[in-house]
Amino acid sequence: MVSRIRLNPTYWKHLNPVPFSEDVVPASLFLKHQNYLVVDLETQNLVQDVGGWDHIDKLKISVGCAYDSATNQYLSFRENEIPKLNDLCQNRLVVGYNVRGFDLIVLQAYGLKLQGLDVFDIMYDVQALTRQKYMKLETLAQGTLNIGKSADGLMAVEWWKQGQVDKIIEYCMQDVKVTRDIFEYGRKNGVVKLKRADGSVTDVKVNWN
């Protein structure tokens, strides 16, 4: 028998085929999927280059990176290899940070089918728990893991223009590792930590099992 995720009533109030994190009873996602895939992308262009956030499907991918819990491997994909990443997404629980608002939309332009895709977005789950919108990954990384980001998306686009793809892969892979480690920390400890601008750290209880 195929298990199905359980949805909260909020799912039926919007038209997005992919359930948002707050729409899903989290435990049902994790029960359904034995393995998960942490996904992060870097792009060839900046948002302002393609006419704003309404057109991020036109950004074009420079590099995609992932962690596959089924094989315990970190993987990188160049633009011509993105179909392989899409195939993995279709067969795993997709985990990421703002993947529903960014990465999945960009991947959709490369043929990813969102219908039937199971997604757990850490940013939106923490947002639902704290009522703080658009929290940066670094806020969780500094509080939970005591580490920060090594660069930013602006630099990754500049590296693309310079043909330094290996640097983009290294940066993108670091974001995947940070996201994976935050996810695993939350699963093991039932809590993640936010580092505030004033240096204080706040615990947020999570249910990621």
Backbone torsions as a table, in degrees:
resi	resn	phi	psi	omega
1	MET	NA	132.2	179.1
2	VAL	-83.7	124.6	179.3
3	SER	-76.7	151.1	-179.5
4	ARG	-123.2	148.5	177.9
5	ILE	-72.7	152.1	176.1
6	ARG	-99.9	133.1	-176.1
7	LEU	-108.5	143.1	171.3
8	ASN	-79.1	162.2	-179.5
9	PRO	-59.5	-22.2	-178.1
10	THR	-61.0	-26.6	-177.7
11	TYR	-59.0	-36.7	-173.6
12	TRP	-80.8	1.4	-179.0
13	LYS	-97.6	-0.8	176.9
14	HIS	-135.1	171.0	-173.4
15	LEU	-103.1	1.1	-178.4
16	ASN	-69.9	126.6	-179.0
17	PRO	-68.7	-23.7	177.9
18	VAL	-89.3	120.5	178.1
19	PRO	-59.7	134.6	173.6
20	PHE	-74.1	161.3	-176.0
21	SER	-57.2	-38.6	-178.7
22	GLU	-73.9	-13.4	178.0
23	ASP	-79.8	-22.4	-171.0
24	VAL	-103.6	136.0	169.4
25	VAL	-71.1	106.8	-167.3
26	PRO	-52.2	-41.8	-176.1
27	ALA	-58.6	-30.9	-178.1
28	SER	-70.5	-33.6	175.2
29	LEU	-63.7	-44.7	-176.0
30	PHE	-73.6	-27.7	175.0
31	LEU	-72.2	-35.1	-178.2
32	LYS	-70.3	-37.0	-173.7
33	HIS	-112.0	120.5	175.1
34	GLN	-73.7	-31.4	-176.8
35	ASN	-123.3	156.6	179.5
36	TYR	-135.3	163.0	-179.2
37	LEU	-129.6	115.2	174.7
38	VAL	-85.1	127.4	-172.8
39	VAL	-124.2	140.0	172.3
40	ASP	-148.9	145.1	-178.5
41	LEU	-124.6	152.3	164.8
42	GLU	-121.2	152.1	-173.0
43	THR	-118.9	163.3	-179.3
44	GLN	-80.5	-21.0	-175.0
45	ASN	-130.2	163.2	173.4
46	LEU	-91.7	162.1	-178.7
47	VAL	-57.5	-41.5	-178.8
48	GLN	-67.7	-19.8	179.4
49	ASP	-73.5	-21.7	-175.5
50	VAL	-113.4	10.5	174.5
51	GLY	97.1	17.1	174.9
52	GLY	105.6	179.8	-173.4
53	TRP	-66.6	-19.3	178.2
54	ASP	-74.5	-6.3	-175.4
55	HIS	-127.2	28.7	-176.8
56	ILE	-68.4	-13.6	174.6
57	ASP	-66.3	-11.9	-179.1
58	LYS	-100.6	6.0	-174.8
59	LEU	-66.8	-30.5	-177.2
60	LYS	68.3	135.1	-175.0
61	ILE	-87.9	133.7	170.2
62	SER	-92.4	-46.6	-177.0
63	VAL	-148.1	141.0	168.7
64	GLY	-120.6	138.5	178.1
65	CYS	-128.6	154.7	-176.6
66	ALA	-153.6	155.5	167.9
67	TYR	-116.5	125.8	-179.7
68	ASP	-106.4	111.4	-178.1
69	SER	-68.4	-20.1	179.9
70	ALA	-66.9	-33.6	-178.1
71	THR	-114.9	-5.2	-176.0
72	ASN	57.0	40.0	-178.1
73	GLN	-119.7	145.8	170.5
74	TYR	-97.9	131.2	-172.0
75	LEU	-125.7	146.6	174.7
76	SER	-125.2	147.6	-176.7
77	PHE	-136.1	125.3	172.3
78	ARG	-83.3	173.3	-170.7
79	GLU	-55.1	-41.2	-177.7
80	ASN	-73.9	-7.9	-179.4
81	GLU	-103.8	3.4	-175.8
82	ILE	-59.0	-33.1	175.6
83	PRO	-55.4	-31.5	177.1
84	LYS	-67.3	-39.5	177.0
85	LEU	-65.5	-41.8	178.3
86	ASN	-59.9	-41.2	179.0
87	ASP	-60.7	-41.7	178.0
88	LEU	-64.5	-40.7	179.7
89	CYS	-59.6	-36.9	-177.8
90	GLN	-70.3	-17.9	-174.8
91	ASN	-115.8	13.6	-179.5
92	ARG	-138.9	166.2	163.7
93	LEU	-77.8	118.8	-179.3
94	VAL	-82.3	123.2	179.2
95	VAL	-118.7	139.5	178.0
96	GLY	-172.6	-175.4	179.7
97	TYR	-116.6	108.8	-173.3
98	ASN	62.7	32.5	177.2
99	VAL	-67.3	-34.0	-176.8
100	ARG	-72.2	-27.8	-178.9
101	GLY	-94.8	-7.1	-176.8
102	PHE	-140.7	-72.4	-170.1
103	ASP	-57.1	-45.0	-177.0
104	LEU	-67.9	-33.0	178.0
105	ILE	-67.6	-41.1	178.4
106	VAL	-66.9	-41.7	179.3
107	LEU	-65.9	-29.9	179.2
108	GLN	-59.9	-33.4	178.1
109	ALA	-68.4	-15.1	177.8
110	TYR	-104.8	16.5	173.0
111	GLY	100.4	2.9	178.4
112	LEU	-68.3	129.7	178.1
113	LYS	-91.2	118.1	-178.4
114	LEU	-79.3	-27.5	-179.3
115	GLN	-62.5	123.7	178.5
116	GLY	85.7	-2.0	-179.9
117	LEU	-78.3	133.2	176.9
118	ASP	-98.1	126.5	-172.4
119	VAL	-133.1	135.8	170.1
120	PHE	-122.1	112.6	-176.7
121	ASP	-102.0	111.4	-176.6
122	ILE	-60.3	-42.1	-177.1
123	MET	-59.9	-45.6	-176.9
124	TYR	-73.4	-29.3	176.8
125	ASP	-68.5	-45.5	178.0
126	VAL	-65.8	-36.8	176.8
127	GLN	-60.8	-43.0	179.6
128	ALA	-64.6	-32.0	-178.8
129	LEU	-80.1	-30.4	-174.5
130	THR	-108.4	-15.0	-174.8
131	ARG	63.8	25.4	175.7
132	GLN	-109.9	118.8	-175.1
133	LYS	-85.8	149.2	170.8
134	TYR	54.9	42.1	176.4
135	MET	-68.3	136.3	-178.7
136	LYS	-75.8	149.9	176.1
137	LEU	-57.3	-36.2	-177.8
138	GLU	-62.5	-30.7	178.1
139	THR	-61.3	-41.2	177.0
140	LEU	-75.5	-38.7	-177.1
141	ALA	-64.6	-42.9	-179.9
142	GLN	-68.5	-40.7	-178.9
143	GLY	-73.5	-42.6	-173.2
144	THR	-86.5	-40.7	-173.0
145	LEU	-113.0	-8.4	-178.2
146	ASN	61.6	36.8	175.5
147	ILE	-135.0	160.0	177.8
148	GLY	-119.7	176.9	178.0
149	LYS	-76.1	149.1	-177.9
150	SER	-85.9	-21.1	-179.2
151	ALA	-160.3	-156.2	176.3
152	ASP	-148.5	173.2	-177.0
153	GLY	-61.7	-29.9	178.0
154	LEU	-62.1	-42.7	-179.9
155	MET	-67.4	-36.8	179.9
156	ALA	-62.6	-38.5	177.0
157	VAL	-66.8	-38.8	177.8
158	GLU	-64.7	-40.5	176.4
159	TRP	-61.2	-36.9	178.7
160	TRP	-62.3	-44.1	179.7
161	LYS	-62.6	-29.5	-179.1
162	GLN	-89.3	-2.4	-179.4
163	GLY	75.4	18.4	-178.0
164	GLN	-94.7	67.6	-174.6
165	VAL	-66.1	-35.1	-179.7
166	ASP	-60.3	-36.2	177.5
167	LYS	-66.5	-38.1	178.8
168	ILE	-64.7	-43.8	179.2
169	ILE	-60.2	-43.9	180.0
170	GLU	-61.0	-44.3	-179.8
171	TYR	-66.9	-46.2	-179.4
172	CYS	-63.5	-40.6	179.7
173	MET	-64.5	-35.7	177.5
174	GLN	-62.9	-40.2	177.0
175	ASP	-64.2	-38.8	176.9
176	VAL	-62.7	-44.0	-179.9
177	LYS	-63.4	-42.4	178.9
178	VAL	-63.5	-45.8	179.7
179	THR	-62.5	-43.4	178.8
180	ARG	-62.3	-43.4	-177.9
181	ASP	-68.2	-36.7	175.6
182	ILE	-64.4	-44.4	179.5
183	PHE	-60.4	-46.5	-179.9
184	GLU	-67.2	-37.2	177.0
185	TYR	-61.3	-45.8	179.2
186	GLY	-62.8	-39.2	179.8
187	ARG	-65.5	-40.4	-175.3
188	LYS	-79.3	-33.0	-172.3
189	ASN	-109.8	-11.1	-179.5
190	GLY	69.9	18.5	-178.0
191	VAL	-158.0	147.9	165.9
192	VAL	-125.4	166.7	-173.0
193	LYS	-125.4	138.0	178.4
194	LEU	-108.6	130.5	175.4
195	LYS	-96.9	117.5	-177.8
196	ARG	-77.8	166.8	179.3
197	ALA	-62.1	-28.7	179.9
198	ASP	-84.7	3.6	178.0
199	GLY	93.8	-10.0	179.5
200	SER	-74.8	156.5	-178.8
201	VAL	-120.3	131.3	-178.4
202	THR	-116.5	132.9	176.0
203	ASP	-82.3	139.6	173.9
204	VAL	-125.9	118.1	179.6
205	LYS	-74.1	134.2	-178.1
206	VAL	-129.3	158.9	177.2
207	ASN	-126.9	84.5	-173.8
208	TRP	-111.4	31.0	178.4
209	ASN	-123.2	NA	NA
